[in-house]
Amino acid sequence: MKKVQLGQSDLQVTPICLGTMTFGEQVNEADSHAILDRALERGVNFLDTAEMYAVPPRAETYQATEKIIGNWLEKTPGARQQLVLATKVAGPSRGMPWIRGGSPNLSGADIIAACEGSLQRLKTDVIDLYQIHWPVRNVPNFGQMYFDPSKDRSDLSSIHEQLQALQSLVQAGKVRAIGLSNESSYGVHEFVRLAEQYGLPRVATVQNVYCLVNRCLENGLDETMHRLGVSLLAYSPLAFGLLTGKYDAGGISGPDAPAQGRIARYESVRKQRWGRPEALAAARRYNALALANGLTPAQMALAFCYTKWQVASTIIGVTSVAQLDQDLDAWGTTLAPELLQQIDAIRWEMRDPAV
């Protein structure tokens, strides 16, 4: 895998990134370390985590993933020098009182304190890519479809304040580059505009959902990122397992659902965008199309992300070494133009049900 540059930063990463939100919930520490060992062995140099992880988020597993990674880095000589390490500061923690007491804000001081905590848990001196996990301002995301200006608040930290805090971390040598996550076109434009106006750090990346059942990024955010030189880190390429085919027969709940499937296992996930009947219906169509073309559903879904011009690096989340190998082995799969046309035809009919 040829390495790619993230935005206008000096970070060079593999086009596949190992996501780690399963570590500490679905995957215990020993198995997490085995997955990390295998990823490094197979040449993956990009690792993404977050202070909020594991997922689904709960107080008992808050910050667990970073600790697991820190322990692995400590016991694995040379690993830190080979890796581009990314993590995220949680946005406003409404509904999660274990994060900053459930504050609706993310101040500059909060960002700095969170970064210090991540550095300690990861047992490293520097974070290569430090990202804001979701916006402070009122933004429709995580399954919300519409912007509602009546929810705007003037008492929350501004993008300028957030950039100033990130600048202090960069100047202190604790962060090399910065990024966003779950962002909108407006947010990307404003972060870049203010950075250029005031000489503040320029965002290198946006980490947003992108998969066959959620291609909303192609409704304009892709143009924004392309023209501003910001790279996409695509998360949930397999739509929490919907695009593996595991739910096709038994559904996402009930006695026939796969017991270890993330959507089937966690009610909180089923209540989100991935649990919508429309998302499963669309996934079944894509999965059937893959099989009709001699591919596994996961191969086609991953190849879709791996080969799209919009994507700099695709974040894969796994629960075993075997899953990791399968996802990495899909690299190099190409989708014929006729197959891509059929994929687009399904999207035209069913749109983006996991928005």
ZIQUIDA-V396356 format. One record per residue. PSI is psi in radians with two decimals (none if undefined). OMEGA is omega in radians with two decimals (none if undefined). Layout:
psi: (PSI	PSI)
omega: (OMEGA	OMEGA)
This chain:
psi: (2.10	2.35	2.65	2.65	2.41	1.93	-2.38	0.26	3.13	0.24	2.25	2.09	2.81	2.62	0.04	2.28	2.40	1.99	2.64	0.28	-0.24	-0.31	2.15	-0.12	-1.27	-0.41	2.20	3.05	-0.74	-0.79	-0.60	-0.75	-0.64	-0.69	-0.76	-0.73	-0.80	-0.71	-0.78	-0.73	-0.62	0.13	0.07	2.20	0.15	2.18	2.25	2.38	-2.90	2.66	-0.50	-0.43	2.53	2.97	2.45	2.48	2.38	2.81	-0.64	-0.45	0.11	2.21	0.04	-0.67	-0.78	-0.65	-0.72	-0.75	-0.74	-0.73	-0.67	-0.77	-0.68	-0.61	-0.01	1.67	2.32	-0.15	-0.76	-0.64	-0.38	-0.24	2.56	2.00	2.12	2.46	3.10	2.51	2.31	2.48	-2.86	2.28	0.60	2.28	-0.11	1.38	-0.27	-0.15	1.94	0.64	0.37	0.40	2.44	0.05	2.91	1.63	2.98	-0.72	-0.64	-0.74	-0.79	-0.77	-0.71	-0.70	-0.75	-0.73	-0.74	-0.73	-0.74	-0.80	-0.65	-0.17	0.88	2.80	-0.32	2.50	2.19	-0.71	1.98	2.15	2.58	2.07	-0.68	2.74	2.70	-0.70	2.94	1.98	2.38	2.02	3.10	0.78	-0.19	2.40	-0.46	2.48	2.36	1.76	-0.35	-0.25	0.00	2.55	2.39	-0.09	0.08	2.81	2.53	2.87	-0.66	-0.81	-0.71	-0.74	-0.65	-0.70	-0.75	-0.63	-0.73	-0.61	-0.67	-0.78	-0.53	-0.06	0.28	-0.29	2.38	-0.73	2.83	2.75	3.03	2.96	2.57	0.77	2.87	2.99	-0.76	-0.82	-0.76	-0.82	-0.77	-0.70	-0.74	-0.75	-0.84	-0.62	-0.77	-0.59	-0.67	0.13	0.65	2.93	2.44	2.31	2.36	-0.52	2.77	2.25	1.81	2.75	2.43	2.02	3.10	-0.55	0.10	1.59	0.51	-0.46	-0.52	0.06	0.39	-0.51	-0.56	-0.68	-0.77	-0.88	-0.69	-0.83	-0.46	-0.05	0.74	2.33	2.53	2.26	1.91	2.10	2.83	0.87	-0.39	0.18	0.89	0.55	-0.21	-0.59	0.31	-0.25	-0.07	-0.40	0.00	-0.75	-0.84	-0.08	-2.95	-0.08	2.89	3.11	-0.39	-0.07	2.54	2.13	-0.62	0.00	2.42	-0.74	-0.71	-0.60	-0.59	2.03	-0.61	-0.56	-0.68	-0.45	-0.13	-3.00	-0.54	-0.35	0.06	2.41	-0.62	-0.60	-0.74	-0.70	-0.77	-0.74	-0.72	-0.66	-0.82	-0.72	-0.71	-0.66	-0.73	-0.86	-0.65	-0.31	0.33	0.35	2.70	2.70	-0.73	-0.69	-0.81	-0.75	-0.73	-0.75	-0.59	-0.84	-0.74	-0.50	-0.04	2.42	-0.43	-0.41	2.19	-0.83	2.40	2.23	2.07	2.36	2.30	2.88	0.05	2.84	-0.65	-0.75	-0.72	-0.82	-0.72	-0.76	-0.69	-0.62	-0.36	-0.26	2.37	-0.21	2.29	2.61	2.18	2.63	-0.64	-0.65	-0.71	-0.62	-0.67	-0.65	-0.79	-0.58	-0.68	-0.73	-0.71	-0.63	-0.71	-0.12	-2.38	1.37	-0.29	0.57	none)
omega: (3.10	-3.10	-3.13	3.10	3.11	3.11	3.10	3.11	3.07	-3.13	3.10	-3.01	3.01	-3.12	2.95	-3.13	3.08	3.01	-2.93	-3.02	3.08	-3.08	3.12	3.06	3.10	-3.06	3.14	-3.02	-3.12	3.13	3.07	3.14	3.10	3.10	3.12	3.10	-3.08	3.12	3.12	3.13	-3.10	2.97	3.08	-3.10	-3.00	-3.06	-3.11	3.10	-3.13	3.09	-3.09	-3.01	0.45	3.13	0.01	-3.06	3.01	-3.03	-3.05	-3.11	3.10	3.12	-3.09	-3.06	3.11	3.13	3.12	3.12	3.11	3.11	3.12	3.12	-3.12	-3.06	-3.07	-3.07	3.06	-3.07	-3.07	-3.10	-3.12	-2.95	2.85	-3.01	3.14	3.01	-3.00	2.98	-3.14	3.05	3.12	-2.93	3.07	-3.11	3.10	-3.04	3.12	3.08	3.14	3.07	-3.13	-3.09	3.06	-3.04	2.96	-3.07	3.06	3.12	3.09	-3.13	-3.12	3.14	-3.14	3.12	3.10	3.11	3.13	3.10	3.14	-3.11	3.14	3.11	-3.14	-3.14	-3.06	3.01	-3.06	-3.14	-3.11	-2.96	2.97	-2.93	3.01	-2.98	3.04	-3.08	3.09	-3.11	3.04	3.08	-3.11	3.06	3.06	-3.01	-2.94	3.03	-3.13	-3.09	3.13	-3.14	3.13	3.10	-3.12	-3.06	-3.13	-3.09	-3.12	3.04	3.11	3.12	3.13	3.12	3.11	3.10	3.12	3.09	-3.14	3.11	3.10	-3.13	3.12	3.14	-3.12	3.13	3.13	-3.12	-3.09	3.13	3.12	3.08	-3.13	-3.06	3.12	3.09	3.12	-3.09	3.13	3.11	-3.06	3.08	-3.14	-3.13	-3.10	3.11	-3.12	-3.12	-3.01	3.11	-3.13	-3.11	-3.12	-3.13	3.14	-2.98	2.88	3.11	-3.11	3.07	3.08	-3.13	-3.05	-3.12	3.04	3.11	-3.10	3.12	-3.10	3.10	3.05	3.13	3.13	3.09	3.11	-3.08	3.13	-3.06	3.14	3.12	3.11	-3.03	3.09	2.90	-3.03	3.10	-3.09	3.13	3.12	3.04	3.12	3.09	3.14	-3.06	2.99	-3.09	-3.05	-3.12	-3.03	-3.05	-2.99	-3.11	-3.04	3.10	-3.14	-3.02	-3.10	3.12	3.13	-2.98	-3.08	3.09	-3.03	-3.11	3.14	-3.03	-3.01	3.14	-3.12	3.11	3.14	3.14	-3.13	-3.06	-3.09	-3.12	-3.13	3.09	-3.14	3.12	3.11	3.14	3.11	3.12	3.11	3.12	3.12	-3.12	3.10	3.11	3.11	-3.11	3.13	-3.14	3.05	3.12	2.94	3.09	-3.13	3.11	-3.10	-3.12	3.13	3.14	3.08	3.13	-3.08	-3.01	-3.12	-3.12	-3.09	-2.93	3.01	3.12	3.14	-3.12	3.12	3.07	-3.05	3.09	3.14	3.06	3.14	3.08	3.12	-3.14	3.13	-3.13	3.12	3.14	3.11	3.10	-3.11	3.06	3.10	3.13	-3.10	3.12	3.13	3.12	3.11	3.07	3.11	3.07	3.13	3.13	3.08	3.13	3.14	-3.12	-2.97	3.08	-3.01	-3.01	3.11	3.12	none)
